[in-house]
Amino acid sequence: MGAARHLALVPDTGAERIVWPVPFAAGLAVLAGLRGRRVVVLASGDPFWHGAGAAIARDFAAGEWTALPAPGVFSLIAARMGWALELTLCLGLHAAPLTRLRPHLAPGLRAIVLLRDGAAVAALGDYLTAQGFGASALTVCEAMGGPRERVTPVQADAVQGAFAHPVAVALTVAGDGMVMPCASGLEDATFDTDGQITKRPMRALALSALAPRPSELLWDIGGGSGSIAIEWLLSHPTTQAISVEPRPNRATRIRANADQLGVDRLTVVTGSAPAALDGLPTPQAVFVGGGLSVALLVDLTARLAPGTRLVAHAVTLESEALLATWAARRGGELLRIALAEATPLGSKRGWTSAYPVVQWRVVL
């Protein structure tokens, strides 16, 4: 079994040949139907690096398969470029949006990205140019390691010519586009918003209190613009997040913000908590940025597992009093945050204060 291009490279041995169908998942069912027979699956290079190996290993017992890896496309391209692979970003964009590059784009970054087909090379160039990185150097690598291998250098804003699948691109980022910082607290202008957003300083304090860790799941209740959930996801590639937002137009905006900023793995739930929480996977951290109420806190403290980190923000006197009451009952830390920004005051400047925010942080 294998792609037609792989099968074409194998001399005729008299063995039955099965072309792996599209979509890929359909081939797993075909493979399962061959249990008990001697089967060879042909896959590109290292099957456990953006390859078929992980999917096969997931669906078949350890004793049913043996992997014989060869140098994968990332290794082949790094060898052609002379790049240290451990210092090179490697992304599989053959089945993922180009926006996954967005958090990483910074001058000097080296990356190797797999693309779905030849047309995607021009799309990559257009995307980099639109982000302000049109000066990036691209090396288009076709059919690496095979008889059709071809390597073509181009600039992102001047991609020309036709390229054939399978194709990958080695790129060195250059340009003056916006670079996303590694620390929490993206500029508010990074997000499309109708004004309902946890502002940058408050967001940085909220993320610090939530303390994201690899592989953890966040519930962001009252998502607004999705900024808390998005920055949680940006903290580590294995994190997961669910944003719960009662207003459909805001839920749509959260989805668009997440896609634009390269964290399309965000799950957006349209509905009001606590009812909208039913059936969701168990989180390790919860942020309540909107919809704070006695009913919600009662539900969360009953629903969530011991050890869950809960962070809630309050602005009104009533919600402040609610957090003070619950902090006295359940412990944790209360923090009152008052920020003021310098703004024009006649011919001079003065301080304009924002509404103070009370933050309750507790481990249940």
N, C-alpha and C positions, 0 to 999 in steps of 0.2 A: 504494500500500500504506500501511496505517496502522491505528491503533486505530479502532474503530467511532466513538468520540466525535470523532476528528479528521476522519474521512471525512464525518461528518454536517455539519460546518461548511463543506464545500466545495460550491459550486453544481454542478448537473449539467452536465458538459461532454461527456458521451457516452463518456468514457474508462472502461475496465474498472476496477472497484474490487475490491481484495483486502483483506480484513480480516486484519491481522497476527495469526497464531495464538498460542495459549498452549500451552507455555512459549515465551518469547521466542526461544530458540535455534531453534525450529522454523521461524520466519519467515525466518531466514537461508538455510535450504535452499530455501524457496520463492523467495526473491529470487535466489538463484544460478540457479534454473531459468529465470529471465527474462532471462538474459544475451543481449545482442544487441538487446533492445527498449528503448524509451525509458520509463523508470520513474521515478516520483516517490515517495519515501518521506516520509510526514508524521510528524514527531516533535515533542515538546514543546520549544519555545524553542531553547536552545543545545544541539544534539545531542551536544556533546563535554563536557558537564558533567553527569554521572550520566544520560546519554542514550544513544540508539542509535548515535550517530556512531562511537564508538570500536570497537564490535563490527563495524560494517559496514566501516570502514577496515581492520580487521585481516584480514577475509576477502576483500577485493577490492583489486585493484591501484589505485595512485594515479590512473591515467588513466581508471578506470572510474566515478568518482564525483566529484561537486562538492557541497559543503556550502553552504547558504544559511541561516546562523544568524539567529535573532531573539532578543530579550531572553528569557532563561530565567527560571524561577520564582524563583531566588535574587535576580536583579536586580529582578524585579517586586516581590517582597516587601520587599527593602531599600528600594526607592523608596517603598513605602507606609509603612514604619516610620520612614524617615529615618535609617537606620543606614549607617555606613561599611562597605561590604561587605568590605574588606580586613581589618577588625577583627572580623568576624563568622564564627563557626564554621559551616561548611556541610557537612551530612552527608546522604547518600542512604540513608535507612532504609526505603525502599519494598521493598527486597529483602534487608534485613540486620536482625539483632536489635537491639532497643532498647538492649541492654547496651553497644553501641558508644559510647553517650554517657558511660558510667561514668568513663573516665579524665579527662573534661573538666569534670565537674560541679563548679562552684565558684560561690559567690554573685557576682552581677554578670556572669557569662558571658552573652553574647548568641549565640544559635544559630538557624539556620534548618534544619529537618530535613524531608525528604520522607518521607511515610508511605504505606503500601500501600493503605489505604482509610479510609473514615470511622470504622470501628470502632477503628482504631488510635489515634485521638485519645484516647479514654478509656483505652486501654492505656498510652499515653504518660503521661497524668496519674497513673495508678495506679503506674507504675514510678517516676516522680519522687517521688511521695509515699512509697513504700516505701524510697527511698534517703534520706529526710529532707529533700526539697526540694519538699514539697507547696505551699509558698507561692509557687512560681515562677509568673510571669505568662506565659500562653500567648495567642498571637493565631492563631486557626485561619483559614487562607486556603484557600478552595475555588475551583477552576477559575480561577486567576489569569489575567488578560488576555483572558478570554472573556466571553460574554454572561451566564453563570451565576456570575460572580465574586461571592464573599461573604466578608467579613472579620468574625470574631467573637472578641472578647476573653473569656477565661475564666481561672480560676485552676486550677492543676494538681490540687489536691485537691477541686475542685468542678466537674468537667467534666460538663455536662449537654447534652442535645439530640442530634440526629442530624446527621451530616456526610456529605458525598458525595465520592466519588473524582472527579477528582484533588484531593488535599489535601496541604497542607504546613503546618507550624507554626513561627511565630517565637516563641522563648521567651527570657525573661530569668530566669536561675536565682536563686532566693532560698530560704533555709532554713538549717538548722544540721546538715545531713548531713555525713558524712565526706568530706573533700576529699583526693584522692590527690595527693601531692607530685610535683613535676616531677623532682626529683633521685632517684637510685637509693637503695634502702634503704627499701622500704615496711615498715610495722609487720608483725611476724610474724602478728598477729591478722587481717591482711587476707586471709590464705590459710587455707583448710581444710587441715588436716594431721594426720597420725597421729604427728607428732613428727619425721618425716624431712624436714627443711627446712634449707636454708642460712640461718642466722640473719641478722638485719638487718645488723649491722656487717660480717660476713663477706661477705654478699651485695653490699653496696656496694663493698667492695674487689674482689670478683670481677668485678663489672660494670665497674669502673674499669680492671681489667687486660684485660678482653675488648675494651674500647673500641669499642662499637657505632657503626657508620657507616650512613648511609642506603643502603637497598637490599641490605644484606648479610644472609647466612644464617648462623645459629648452629646447631650441633649441641650439645644439652644432654644429656650421657650420664650416666645415673643420675638421672633427673629428680626423684624424690622427690615433692615437692608442686608442682613446676613453677615455682618462684619465680624461678629464674635466667632461664629462657626467657621467662617472662611479662614480667619487667622489661626484658629485651632488647627485646621487642616494643613495650613502652610507650615506649621511648626515641625511636622515630621511626615514623611510619605506614607507611613503605616497607620496614621490616625484616621478615625472615622467620625462623622458628625451627622446629626439629624437636626434640622431647623424646623421648628413648629411655629407657624404664623397663621393667625385667623383670617387675615384679609387676603383674598385671592390676588389682587394687584401687587401687593407686597411679596407674596410668595413667588409670583412670576419674576419680580425684580431680584429676589434672592437667587433664583435659579440662574438668571442672566449674569449676575455678579460672579457667582461661583464658576460658571463656564468661562467667562472672560479672564478670570484670574488663575485659571489652570487647575482648579480643584473641582472638576466635574463629578467627583465621587461623592459630593455632598448630597444627602437625601433631604428633600423638602416636603414637609407634610402640611397641607392646608387644613387648619382646624384649630379649635380652642382647647387648651389644656384645662383640666386634666383628661377630658374625654378623648382627646386626640392622641394621648399617650398609650392607650390600650393596644397591645399587640406589638409594641416597639421592642427591639432588643435592649437588653439591660445595659445602661451606661455606667461608666466609671466616674463621670463628672456631669453636673447639671448647672446651667446658667439660666437664671430667671431675670430677663431684662424687661419683660412686660407681662401684664396680666396677673400681677402678684395679688394673692387673696388668701384668706384663711383656708378656704376649701382646697386651693392648690397646695399649700404647705402641708395640710393634713394628708392629702393624697400622696405627695412626694415622700414624706417621712414614713408612710406606711408601705409604699410601693418599692422604694429603693433599697438595695442591699446594704448591709453594714459596710462601712468603709468608703461609701460613695462621697465624693466631694461636691458640696452644694454651695453655690455662690449666687446671691440675690442682690439686686440694686433697687433702691427706693428713692423717690424724689419728693413725693407729697408727704405732708405731716402724718396722714393716716397710715401710709405704707411704712414710714419710718417707725411709727409706734408699733406696727405689726411686727417688724423685724426686731425691735427692742424686746418685745414680749417673747418672741420665739428664741432669741438669743439667751434670754434669762432662763428659759425652759430647757433648751437643748445644748447650750454652750456655744462654743465657737468664738469668733472675733468680730467685733463691730468696728467699722472704720468710716468716719465722716470726712468726705472729700469736698473741699471748697476751692474752686479755681477761679481766677480772674485773668482777663486778657487785656493788654494795653490797646486802647482804641482812641481815635481822634476825639479831642474835647476842645472845641474851638480851634485856636491856632496851636494848641499843645496836645498833650495826651493824658488820658486818665485810665483808671481800671474799670472794666466792665465785668461784673461778677456773673458767673453762670449759677444756675440753681445747684445748691449743694446736693451731693449724692451720698446716701448711706449704703455701705456695702456690708453684708453679712456673709461670712465665710465659715463653714462648718464641715467637719467630717462626721457623717451620720454613724 
